[in-house]
Amino acid sequence: MSSRASSNPAGASSGSVASGSATGSVAASGSGTGSSTISIPQTAAAGGIVMTQPPQTGNPSFYKIAPSNTITFAWNYTSLSITPTSITVTAFCAANGYNYPVGGANGDGVYPGSVTSINWDPYAYQNSPGALALAQETYTLRIQDERGANAVGTPGMLSAYSALKFALYKPGQATPLDQWSCPDCNAAMNLALHPGFISMVVTFTVMILSGYGLLRRGLAAAH
């Protein structure tokens, strides 16, 4: 069975590369037969991403791999002078080294560059043909434009993003009542039925009753 997850940790993708000139202008290729040139100062900030959902905090958000349990990822672009032609969104799992595609029209994690919100159904992905099973681990959300994971620091253009952590887990399966068992209960029952245990209980009971009888006779003699 083939796997749609990539084992390339960098997750770089090929595509058209915007080039800069010494005068501070960059040439961005677009659709059609022509290209447009946008002048961007070399001192301009590189484009970035700020996550709005889930919020980027120190602790990862946990999501359940279950039917109809979708995850929404939303973000804002910052300092962008050139909108990417496309973006690729993946979930990188350091535990197994795989990059899992996060949605996309063809299930490859690729979206138009103007997209700022996506919904992902991990359960549906995992059960699709050729998909690699998702691990119950922590993941890093990666978003990069058509230039790949190494595109960082270019003024006005999107830098590859990899700051959000999240975790996936699978809920425990329910056990039918007719198949349910209690190991501790069975152990206690076996102990109660053990001959040695029964003998000990009988001996202890006789001792208590004998002591109670002696105490009553002693009190009666005292009066």
C-alpha positions in Angstrom: 0.0 0.0 0.0 1.4 3.4 -0.9 1.5 6.2 1.6 0.5 9.7 0.9 2.5 11.0 3.9 6.0 12.2 3.1 9.0 11.1 5.1 10.9 14.2 4.1 11.2 16.3 7.3 11.9 19.5 5.4 8.7 19.1 3.4 10.1 21.2 0.6 8.1 21.6 -2.5 9.1 22.7 -6.0 7.7 25.8 -7.6 8.4 29.1 -9.2 11.0 31.2 -7.3 10.6 35.0 -7.0 13.9 36.7 -7.6 15.3 40.0 -6.2 17.5 42.6 -7.8 20.1 45.0 -6.4 17.7 47.9 -6.8 15.2 46.3 -4.4 12.6 45.1 -6.8 11.4 41.5 -7.0 9.8 39.8 -10.0 6.8 37.7 -9.1 5.5 35.3 -11.8 1.8 35.0 -12.2 -0.8 33.1 -14.2 -0.9 33.6 -18.0 2.0 34.4 -20.3 3.3 37.6 -18.6 4.8 38.6 -15.3 4.6 41.6 -13.1 7.3 43.4 -11.2 6.6 44.8 -7.7 9.1 47.1 -6.1 9.8 46.0 -2.5 12.5 47.7 -0.4 15.2 45.4 0.7 14.6 46.7 4.2 11.0 45.5 4.2 10.0 42.8 6.6 9.5 39.2 5.4 6.0 37.9 5.3 4.8 35.8 8.1 1.8 34.0 9.7 0.0 34.6 13.0 -2.3 31.8 14.0 -5.8 32.7 15.2 -7.2 29.3 15.6 -6.1 27.4 17.6 -4.3 30.2 19.4 -0.5 29.7 19.5 0.3 29.0 23.1 3.0 27.1 25.0 0.8 24.0 25.4 -0.4 22.1 22.4 -4.1 21.7 21.7 -5.4 18.1 21.8 -7.7 16.7 19.1 -9.6 13.4 18.9 -9.3 11.2 15.8 -13.0 10.3 15.5 -15.8 10.5 12.9 -16.9 14.0 12.1 -14.3 15.6 14.4 -12.8 18.2 12.2 -10.0 20.6 13.1 -10.0 24.2 12.0 -6.7 26.0 11.4 -7.0 29.8 10.7 -4.3 32.5 10.4 -3.5 36.0 9.3 -0.7 37.0 7.0 1.6 39.7 8.1 3.9 42.0 6.0 3.0 40.3 2.7 3.6 42.4 -0.4 3.2 39.4 -2.8 0.4 36.8 -2.2 1.7 33.3 -2.7 0.6 31.4 -5.8 -0.1 28.4 -3.6 0.6 27.2 -0.1 1.2 23.7 1.2 -0.1 22.7 4.7 1.3 19.7 6.4 1.4 18.1 9.9 4.9 17.0 10.8 5.3 14.2 13.4 8.8 14.1 14.8 8.1 10.7 16.4 8.0 8.9 13.0 9.5 11.6 10.7 6.5 11.9 8.5 4.8 14.9 6.9 1.1 14.3 6.7 -0.9 16.4 4.1 -3.6 18.5 5.8 -6.6 18.5 3.5 -6.5 20.1 0.1 -8.6 19.6 -3.0 -6.6 16.5 -4.0 -5.7 15.5 -0.5 -2.1 16.8 -1.0 -2.3 19.7 1.4 -2.1 22.3 -1.4 -4.4 25.4 -1.3 -4.6 28.7 -3.2 -2.2 31.3 -1.7 -5.1 33.5 -0.6 -6.6 30.9 1.8 -6.4 31.8 5.5 -8.6 29.1 7.0 -8.9 25.4 6.5 -10.8 22.4 8.0 -9.1 19.1 8.4 -10.8 15.7 9.2 -8.0 13.5 10.5 -10.3 10.5 10.8 -11.4 10.8 7.1 -7.8 11.2 6.0 -6.7 8.1 8.0 -9.4 6.0 6.4 -8.8 7.2 2.9 -7.1 4.8 0.4 -3.3 4.8 0.6 -3.1 7.0 3.7 -0.6 6.4 6.4 -2.1 5.9 9.9 -1.8 8.9 12.1 0.2 8.5 15.2 -1.0 9.4 18.7 1.7 12.1 19.1 2.5 15.8 19.0 2.6 17.4 15.5 4.0 20.6 14.1 1.8 22.5 11.6 3.8 23.6 8.6 2.7 26.2 6.0 4.9 27.1 3.1 4.5 28.7 -0.3 5.4 27.3 -3.7 9.1 28.0 -2.9 9.3 25.3 -0.2 10.4 25.0 3.4 13.7 26.9 2.9 12.0 30.1 1.8 12.6 32.5 4.7 13.6 36.1 5.2 12.7 37.4 1.7 11.2 40.9 2.0 7.5 41.0 1.4 7.2 37.3 0.7 5.9 34.5 2.9 8.4 32.8 5.1 7.9 29.1 5.8 5.9 28.7 9.1 6.3 25.9 11.7 5.5 27.3 15.1 2.1 25.7 16.0 2.1 22.5 18.0 -1.0 20.2 18.4 -1.6 16.6 19.4 -3.8 13.8 18.1 -5.2 11.0 20.1 -7.6 8.1 19.6 -10.5 7.6 22.1 -10.7 4.3 23.9 -13.1 1.7 22.5 -16.2 0.9 24.5 -16.6 -2.7 25.7 -20.1 -4.4 25.5 -21.5 -5.4 28.9 -21.6 -9.1 28.0 -17.8 -8.9 27.3 -16.9 -6.7 30.3 -14.8 -8.3 33.0 -13.3 -7.0 36.3 -9.9 -8.5 36.9 -9.8 -7.1 40.5 -13.3 -8.5 41.2 -12.3 -11.9 40.0 -9.2 -11.9 42.1 -11.1 -11.0 45.2 -13.7 -13.7 44.5 -10.9 -16.3 44.0 -9.4 -15.3 47.3 -12.7 -15.5 49.1 -13.3 -19.1 47.8 -9.7 -20.3 48.7 -9.8 -23.0 51.4 -7.1 -21.4 53.4 -9.0 -18.1 53.5 -12.2 -19.8 54.6 -10.3 -21.6 57.4 -8.8 -18.4 58.6 -12.2 -16.7 58.6 -13.8 -19.6 60.6 -10.9 -19.6 63.1 -11.1 -15.9 63.6 -14.9 -16.0 64.1 -14.5 -18.8 66.7 -11.9 -16.8 68.6 -14.2 -13.8 68.7 -17.2 -15.8 70.0 -15.1 -17.6 72.5 -13.6 -14.4 73.8 -17.0 -12.9 74.0 -18.3 -15.9 76.0 -15.4 -15.7 78.5 -16.0 -12.0 78.9 -19.7 -12.5 79.8 -18.9 -15.2 82.3 -16.2 -13.0 83.9 -18.6 -10.1 84.3 -21.3 -12.4 85.7 -18.9 -13.8 88.3 -17.9 -10.3 89.3 -21.5 -9.5 90.2 
